[in-house]
Amino acid sequence: MSAGPVVVLAGGVGAARFLRGLVRVVPADDLVVIGNTGDDMWWQGLYIAPDLDTVTYWLAGVADESRGWGLRGDTFTAQAALADLTSEAWFQLGDRDLATHLYRTGRLSRGVPLHQVTAELAERFGVRSRILPMSDDPVETRLKTAAGDLHFQEYFVREHWRPLVREIYWTGIEAARPAPGIAEAVAAARAVLIAPSNPAISIGPILRVPGVRRLLTAVRGRTVAVSPLIQGRAVKGPTVELMRAEGIRPDALGVAQLYRDLAAGFVLDAADAALAPAIAAMGYRVAVRPTLLDDIAAAREVAVAALDLLRQPAAA
């Protein structure tokens, strides 16, 4: 395998759990993480980047892993005070987490691009890997639901992903450009890994940024995807519901079909082993492993399996 970086397409918690295993296999300095920003939003005058922050906190070893978001041991004094002032306090921010958003918003207001602010925050948290937003340009993931047209965070956090989703769409996506550094990292990568994140609203927006799919297609032989589903169920969150809304078959085979033109390798859970022959028939090199990434050892084994697929002969 060449000496280039290992590039990871990442959403939130699923990607973060995978990354904490990957950094036990690949030096952290060799990792370039391309993070989804479709979930980003302005909240009470602050720019919030949930997936970028989740990846940063987990790689820094300071994440609240039991909740999956925010900082371990954080307090919520400001959040409680906000709830006394307004009914629009449904998005939870811890006090130390709030400092991250204050810093980011201040830097953005001075004209500093998002990719640079993201790098500054990673450095301040002691993260050695490079974390890139998918784009510096604003993109919003929005959903047409039985409860109206909602930003993803309104659907996911405020509505607890209860409303039926009829359509997913993205504002700003046509005008978005890949963040600086993405094209170079992908072209030079010794491996590109698609993390076990929601294919519809975590990986999907990254692939929709104009030019990104072309970059990835060019390195298909160096790309491996990891299924986020186990027996057609998500470990957490509305992955299945949103895949159905996008017309994607909600199981490992459906994920493999979605990434067929982008990846040459595919890792699926041992409980889905019966799907392996059909996935291999699509031209994938296939690895079957336990993919519930609740501990570092399991995440490490999945990362090893993904990288080992690239050392195997190409599928027929």
Residue, then its C-alpha position, 0 to 999 in steps of 0.5 A: m500500500s502506498a504512503g498516502p493518507v487514509v481518507v474517511l468519509a464520515g458522519g457523526v457517532g457511527a463514524a466516530r466509533f469507527l475512527r477510534g478503532l482506525v487510529r489504533v491501526v493507522p497513525a493519527d497523522d495519516l488520517v484525513v476525515i471528510g465530514n458531513t456538514g448538511d446537519d449544520m445549522w444556525w442556532q441562537g446566533l451560533y453556527i453549530a457543526p454537529d458531525l464535525d464536532t462529534v468526530t473532533y471530540w471522539l478523536a480527542g478522547v473527550a467525547d461523552e461516549s454514553r450520549g454519543w454527542g457533546l463533551r464528557g462531564d459537561t454542565f448545562t447551566a446556560q441551557a437551563a437558563l435559556a429554557d427559562l427565557t424561551s420555548e425554543a431551547w430544544f437543541q441541547l448544548g453543554d457549557r463547554d460545548l458552547a465555547t466551541h460554537l462561540y469560537r467557530t462563530g466568531r472566526l466565521s464572522r471574521g471571514v475565516p473559512l470553515h475548513q480553517v476554523t475546523a483545523e484550528l479547533a482540532e488543533r486546540f483539542g489535540v487532534r492530530s488527524r486532519i478534519l475537513p468539512m465536505s464544503d466551506d459553502p452552506v448546505e442544509t439537509r431538509l426533509k419534507t415530512a408529515a409535520g412539515d418541511l424541517h431542517f434535519q436537526e428539527y426532525f431528529v432532535r426536536e421531533h425525535w424522528r417521529p414524523l413520516v419522511r416523504e422526501i429529503y433534499w438539500t439547499g445550497i448543494e448545487a453551488a457547493r464546492p469541495a473544501p480545499g484539500i479534499a481533491e488532493a487528499v483523495a487523489a493521494a490516498r492509499a485508502v478511502l474508507i466510507a464509515p458506517s454512517n447513515p448513507a442517506i443523510s451523512i454520507g449522501p450529502i458528501l457525495r452530492v457536493p459537485g465534483v466529489r463523486r468524480l474524485l471518488t470514482a477515480v479511486r474506486g479500487r482503493t475504497v472500502a465501505v462499511s455497512p452501518l446496518i445489522q440485520g436491517r436495523a440501525v444501531k442508533g437513529p433513523t437510518v432505516e427510515l431515511m434510507r426508505a425515504e430515499g428509495i434505498r433497500p434498508d439492509a447491507l445489500g442495499v448499502a452495497q448497491l448504493y456504493r457500487d460505483l465508488a467502492a471495491g471492498f465492503v465490510l458487513d456484519a456477521a449476522d448478515a453473512a447470508l448477503a455476502p455472496a450477493i454483494a460479492a457478485m456485484g464485484y466487491r471484495v467482501a469481509v464479514r465481521p462483527t460490526l457493533l462498534d461499542d468498544i475499541a477492540a471491535a472497531r479496531e477489528v473492523a478497521v483492520a478488515a477494511l484495510d486488509l481488503l485492499r491487499q486482496p486481489a481485485a474481485a472478478 
